[in-house]
């Protein structure tokens, strides 16, 4: 019985995959350029709004670019700021 429990524990522990985080130096997305296409535009704002609504997830690079106001959270406020940036500056 102990052998079976030990075997199950080993199988469980080896099947769990740790999340892959991207080192900051490999993230070359500019602030607001959530999709990494080199522009800050309405598509980036839409991605952030979708994330805030719970429809999609973001990887670490996207998260860093999406936190436009730098408060450590990605919310609709960031989507609004990205859209305002696009309207005022174009990209």
C-alpha positions as CSV (number, residue, x, y, z in Angstrom):
1,X,0.0,0.0,0.0
2,X,2.8,2.4,0.9
3,X,4.4,1.6,-2.5
4,X,1.2,2.5,-4.3
5,X,0.9,5.8,-2.4
6,X,4.5,6.7,-3.1
7,X,4.1,5.8,-6.8
8,X,1.0,8.0,-7.1
9,X,2.8,10.9,-5.4
10,X,5.7,10.6,-7.8
11,X,3.4,10.5,-10.8
12,X,1.5,13.5,-9.5
13,X,4.6,15.6,-8.8
14,X,6.3,14.8,-12.1
15,X,3.1,15.5,-14.1
16,X,2.7,19.0,-12.8
17,X,4.3,21.6,-15.1
18,X,5.6,24.8,-13.7
19,X,4.4,28.0,-15.5
20,X,6.9,29.4,-17.9
21,X,7.8,33.0,-17.2
22,X,9.5,35.2,-19.7
23,X,12.6,37.1,-18.4
24,X,12.1,40.9,-18.7
25,X,15.1,41.3,-21.0
26,X,13.4,39.0,-23.6
27,X,10.2,41.1,-23.6
28,X,10.6,43.7,-26.3
29,X,7.1,44.9,-26.3
30,X,6.7,48.7,-25.8
31,X,4.3,49.9,-23.2
32,X,0.8,49.6,-24.6
33,X,1.9,47.4,-27.6
34,X,0.2,44.3,-26.1
35,X,0.1,42.3,-29.3
36,X,3.8,43.1,-30.1
37,X,3.1,44.4,-33.6
38,X,5.2,47.5,-33.1
39,X,2.2,49.8,-32.8
40,X,0.0,51.0,-30.0
41,X,-3.5,51.0,-31.3
42,X,-7.2,50.1,-30.7
43,X,-6.3,46.4,-31.1
44,X,-4.1,46.6,-28.0
45,X,-6.9,48.3,-26.1
46,X,-9.3,45.6,-27.2
47,X,-7.0,42.9,-26.0
48,X,-6.7,44.5,-22.5
49,X,-10.5,45.0,-22.3
50,X,-10.9,41.3,-23.2
51,X,-8.4,40.3,-20.5
52,X,-10.2,42.4,-17.9
53,X,-13.5,40.8,-18.9
54,X,-11.9,37.4,-18.3
55,X,-12.2,36.3,-22.0
56,X,-8.5,35.8,-22.6
57,X,-5.2,35.4,-20.8
58,X,-1.9,37.2,-21.2
59,X,1.6,35.9,-21.1
60,X,4.3,37.8,-19.1
61,X,5.4,40.0,-22.1
62,X,1.8,41.0,-22.9
63,X,1.1,41.7,-19.2
64,X,4.1,44.0,-19.0
65,X,3.0,45.9,-22.1
66,X,-0.7,46.0,-21.0
67,X,0.0,47.5,-17.6
68,X,0.0,51.0,-19.2
69,X,-0.4,53.0,-16.0
70,X,2.2,50.9,-14.1
71,X,0.0,50.1,-11.1
72,X,0.8,46.4,-11.2
73,X,-2.7,45.4,-12.5
74,X,-4.2,45.1,-15.9
75,X,-7.7,46.5,-16.0
76,X,-10.1,48.4,-18.1
77,X,-8.3,51.6,-17.0
78,X,-5.3,50.5,-18.9
79,X,-7.4,49.8,-22.0
80,X,-8.9,53.3,-21.8
81,X,-5.4,54.8,-21.4
82,X,-4.1,52.8,-24.4
83,X,-7.0,53.9,-26.5
84,X,-6.6,57.6,-25.5
85,X,-2.9,57.3,-26.3
86,X,-3.8,56.0,-29.8
87,X,-6.3,58.7,-30.4
88,X,-4.0,61.5,-29.3
89,X,-0.7,60.2,-30.8
90,X,-1.5,57.6,-33.5
91,X,1.0,54.9,-33.9
